[in-house]
Amino acid sequence: MKWLKSIFSNESDASSKRVASILALLVCINLSYIGTFTDYKCPEYMFDGLLILAGGGLGLTVIESYRDWETDRKSTRLNSSHRL
């Protein structure tokens, strides 16, 4: 499916940071489900580490996207003001 729509990216290639973060998030969801409905309990440090990895990676991706959007917006505004 076009590499899962290029891993939810607006770019042509998949971001390795985004892929690792999504996999960490999926593992956390699975560990939560297993811990809730079975006798297995995941060590807290492992779960916390995966959540930090997932949150940090996805958070950095959002910050980078916002930074790129803000840069494009400023350059568009500068170009339009030069036309006047």
C-alpha positions in Angstrom: 0.0 0.0 0.0 2.7 2.4 -1.2 4.7 1.6 2.0 1.7 2.5 4.1 1.3 5.9 2.3 5.1 6.5 2.8 4.6 6.1 6.6 2.2 9.0 7.0 4.6 11.4 5.3 4.0 14.3 3.0 7.4 13.6 1.5 8.3 10.9 -1.0 10.5 8.8 1.3 9.7 7.3 4.7 11.3 8.9 7.7 13.3 6.4 9.8 12.6 8.4 12.9 8.9 8.2 12.3 9.0 4.5 11.5 10.9 3.8 14.8 8.5 5.9 16.8 5.4 4.3 15.3 6.8 0.8 16.0 7.6 1.8 19.6 4.1 3.1 20.0 2.6 -0.1 18.6 4.8 -2.1 21.0 3.6 0.0 24.0 0.0 -0.5 22.9 0.6 -4.3 22.7 2.4 -4.4 26.1 -0.5 -2.5 27.7 -3.0 -4.9 26.2 -1.0 -7.9 27.3 -0.4 -6.5 30.8 -4.1 -5.8 31.2 -5.5 -9.1 30.1 -2.8 -11.6 31.1 -0.6 -12.4 34.1 2.6 -11.0 32.4 3.7 -7.6 33.6 6.1 -5.6 31.5 9.0 -4.0 33.5 8.3 -0.4 34.1 11.6 0.9 32.8 11.0 -0.9 29.5 7.6 0.5 29.1 8.7 4.0 30.1 11.6 3.9 27.7 9.4 2.9 24.8 6.9 5.6 25.6 9.7 8.2 25.7 11.1 7.0 22.4 7.6 7.1 20.7 6.7 10.5 22.2 10.0 12.1 21.5 10.3 10.8 17.9 6.7 11.8 17.0 7.0 15.1 18.8 10.2 16.0 17.0 8.6 15.1 13.7 5.7 17.5 14.5 8.2 20.2 15.5 10.2 19.8 12.2 7.0 19.9 10.2 5.9 23.1 11.9 9.4 24.7 11.4 9.3 23.9 7.7 5.8 25.2 7.4 6.7 28.4 9.3 9.8 28.9 7.0 7.7 28.5 3.9 5.1 30.9 5.2 7.8 33.6 6.0 9.4 33.2 2.6 6.1 33.5 0.9 5.3 36.6 2.8 8.7 38.2 2.0 8.3 37.3 -1.7 4.8 38.9 -1.8 6.0 42.1 -0.1 8.8 42.5 -2.7 6.3 42.4 -5.5 4.5 45.6 -4.2 
